[in-house]
Amino acid sequence: MLHEPAVKTGIDRAAEKKAKLGVKMFFIYTLVYAGFVLIGLTKPELMGLELLGGQNIAIVYGFGLIVLAIIMGFIYNYFCTKMEDKMNKN
């Protein structure tokens, strides 16, 4: 008994644009993350300064990176869905 995909797949005309968007978002995230690393390498004492609600910069920045990744995932999904709907119409 063979199991096939539930949805018929074909050519994804939006694949190139989706890939470009993904690369752009990757570089944006990489720059933000590099800022975190640079602070840790060059001025580690800054990481211990209290920022919000008694939490230090390291905690706030670290959670910010996690939240940013989640938000960027939703943004990527939204724009990719729009591109697919627009470009893959029969």
Secondary structure, DSSP 8 states (H G I E B T S, - for coil): -----SS-----TTHHHHHHHHHHHHHHHHHHHHHHHHHHHH-GGGGGSEEETTEEHHHHHHHHHHHHHHHHHHHHHHHHHHHHHHHS--
